Amino acid sequence: MINIRHGTPADRTALRALARRAWQAGYAELLPKEYLDSLGTDREPARPPQPPQRTPTKIARLIAELDGIIVGAALVTNARDLELPETHGELAVLNVDPDHWHRGIGRTLLNEAEAWLRSIHLINAVLWTFADNQRARTFYEASGWTPDGATRTESLTPFRLAELRYGKTLTA
């Protein structure tokens, strides 16, 4: 059974390793192997400065465990995009260990993330995903998220990838 709990500082190393594995599997067709292999190492390229964003004031790191092992994580905050009203939240991160894909862990984390955002009285949520990541886009769309028309370019030195913003009304 999947257990969802809030993260602690003690989870940091496991979460870094989880993110690395998730990116290496999930973005293998979008990013060069050399870049993906450098993630979480001293060879990882520095990210260029990002456009101005609102500093999150409400943050939850949700951890999915299976038999005591971390197999997924989500980071949810109030929305960082400056043009969005304060009634918006954001799913900033959703990673599932590739060895545990297609077992409902991502869906469980997404549901818990939405519930947390509702619990802090936010009525809408957004997330950003790579435009060419059809697997993620299909997953989010199946959960009621839709592109809201906003786009940006993510700079992952030296690569640039188009991103789409998705939105969802958070209903009770």
C-alpha positions in Angstrom: 0.0 0.0 0.0 1.2 3.5 -0.9 1.8 5.7 2.2 1.8 9.5 1.6 3.6 11.7 4.2 5.2 15.1 4.4 8.9 15.3 3.6 11.6 16.1 6.1 15.2 17.3 5.7 16.3 13.7 6.2 14.7 12.8 2.8 17.0 15.2 0.9 19.5 12.6 -0.4 16.8 10.0 -1.4 14.8 12.7 -3.2 17.8 13.9 -5.2 18.4 10.3 -6.3 14.7 9.8 -7.1 14.7 13.0 -9.2 17.8 11.9 -11.1 16.3 8.4 -11.9 13.0 10.0 -12.9 14.7 12.5 -15.2 17.0 10.0 -16.8 14.1 7.7 -17.7 11.4 10.3 -18.4 13.5 12.7 -20.5 15.8 10.2 -22.3 14.2 11.2 -25.6 14.3 14.9 -24.9 17.7 15.5 -23.5 21.2 14.1 -24.3 22.4 11.2 -22.2 25.5 13.2 -21.2 23.3 15.9 -19.6 21.1 13.4 -17.8 24.1 11.5 -16.5 25.5 14.7 -15.1 22.4 15.4 -12.9 23.2 15.3 -9.2 26.9 15.3 -9.8 29.6 17.9 -9.7 29.5 17.9 -13.5 25.9 19.2 -13.5 25.7 22.4 -15.5 24.6 25.5 -13.5 21.1 26.7 -14.5 21.0 30.2 -15.9 19.0 32.8 -14.0 15.2 32.4 -14.2 12.7 35.1 -14.9 11.4 36.8 -11.7 8.9 34.7 -9.8 6.9 35.1 -6.7 8.6 33.5 -3.7 6.5 30.6 -2.4 5.2 31.2 1.1 3.2 27.9 1.4 5.1 24.7 0.5 4.4 21.0 1.0 6.7 18.2 -0.1 4.7 15.1 -0.3 6.5 11.8 -0.2 5.1 8.4 -1.5 6.5 5.4 0.2 6.0 1.7 -0.6 7.1 -0.7 2.1 9.1 2.2 3.7 11.0 3.1 0.5 10.6 6.5 -1.2 9.1 5.8 -4.6 7.7 9.3 -5.5 7.5 12.9 -4.5 5.6 16.0 -5.2 6.3 19.6 -4.4 3.3 22.0 -4.2 3.3 25.7 -3.4 1.4 28.8 -3.9 1.8 29.8 -7.6 5.1 31.4 -8.5 4.1 33.0 -11.7 3.8 36.8 -11.0 0.8 37.3 -13.3 -1.4 34.7 -11.5 -3.6 35.8 -8.6 -2.9 34.6 -5.1 -5.8 32.1 -5.4 -3.6 29.9 -7.5 -1.4 27.1 -6.4 1.3 25.2 -8.3 2.4 21.7 -8.7 6.2 22.4 -9.0 7.5 18.9 -9.0 6.1 15.4 -9.5 8.6 12.5 -9.7 8.0 8.8 -9.5 10.8 6.2 -9.5 10.7 4.6 -13.0 10.7 1.1 -11.5 7.3 2.1 -10.0 5.6 3.7 -13.0 2.1 2.6 -13.9 1.2 1.6 -10.3 -0.9 4.5 -9.4 1.8 6.3 -7.4 1.8 9.4 -9.6 -2.0 9.6 -9.6 -2.1 9.2 -5.8 0.6 12.0 -5.4 -1.3 14.3 -7.8 -4.6 13.8 -5.9 -2.8 14.5 -2.6 -1.2 17.6 -4.0 -4.5 18.9 -5.2 -6.1 18.1 -1.8 -3.3 20.0 0.0 -3.8 23.0 -2.3 -7.5 23.0 -1.5 -6.8 22.7 2.2 -5.0 26.0 2.1 -8.0 27.6 0.3 -6.6 27.8 -3.2 -9.1 27.5 -6.0 -7.0 27.0 -9.1 -3.7 25.3 -9.8 -1.0 25.3 -12.5 2.0 23.2 -13.5 4.6 23.5 -16.2 5.7 20.5 -18.4 7.9 20.2 -21.4 5.8 20.6 -24.6 7.4 17.5 -26.2 6.8 15.3 -23.1 3.7 13.5 -24.4 3.7 10.9 -21.6 3.4 13.6 -18.9 0.9 15.7 -20.9 -1.3 12.6 -21.4 -1.1 11.9 -17.7 -2.1 15.4 -16.7 -4.9 15.7 -19.2 -6.3 12.4 -18.0 -6.5 14.0 -14.5 -8.4 17.0 -15.7 -5.5 19.4 -16.3 -5.6 21.5 -19.6 -3.1 23.8 -21.3 -4.0 27.4 -20.4 -2.1 29.0 -23.3 1.0 30.2 -21.4 4.3 29.1 -22.7 8.0 29.6 -21.8 11.4 28.3 -22.7 13.3 26.4 -20.0 17.0 26.9 -20.2 19.0 23.8 -19.2 22.4 24.9 -20.2 23.1 24.5 -23.0 19.6 23.2 -24.0 16.4 25.1 -24.4 13.1 23.3 -24.2 9.6 24.7 -24.8 7.2 24.4 -21.8 3.4 24.6 -21.6 1.5 25.7 -18.5 -1.5 23.6 -17.5 -4.3 24.7 -15.2 -7.0 23.1 -13.2 -9.9 24.4 -11.1 -9.7 22.7 -7.7 -13.1 21.5 -6.8 -14.1 20.0 -3.5 
